[in-house]
Amino acid sequence: SPAQQQLFDEAAQFSICCGLTIPIVDLRGRIAAVTFAAYEPRPVFLRVAERYEQALQLMAACFHRCVRRKLPSDRTVDGISLTSREYECLRWAARGNSAWVTGRILGIKPRTIAFHLDNAKKKLGVRTQNQAIALLGSEGSSIL
């Protein structure tokens, strides 16, 4: 197809002749890819790529996760960007504050706090507030 031909033409511009591309879909449905490539067809490269395809997939997923965690943003948790309000509510929850106390601090209703925490949990792919707080804590930054 024309789209496939364009892909091969672009790969050739970068001297990519053969390889293995591993698609990665993150928790928010965004797509990335990691490619292990060679500038010329080598049977050894192709055999190794085929033999270790599952290991390369795992490496690609781990690499992608590490890169996501390094993305610059003051509101990212496990590489996922939260709105400023979602992040703020999660940080107050991590400090042990109830939705009522956080609502008093921020000047909004407890139900609104719960709404923002629910959105943060969905984005992070977790079911409980404690799981979301654990992800926030695993970032290495002080939550207090």
Beta strands, then each sheet from edge to edge (+ up, - down):
strand 1: 18-25
strand 2: 31-38
strand 3: 76-77
strand 4: 80-81
sheet 1: 1+ 2-
sheet 2: 3+ 4-
end
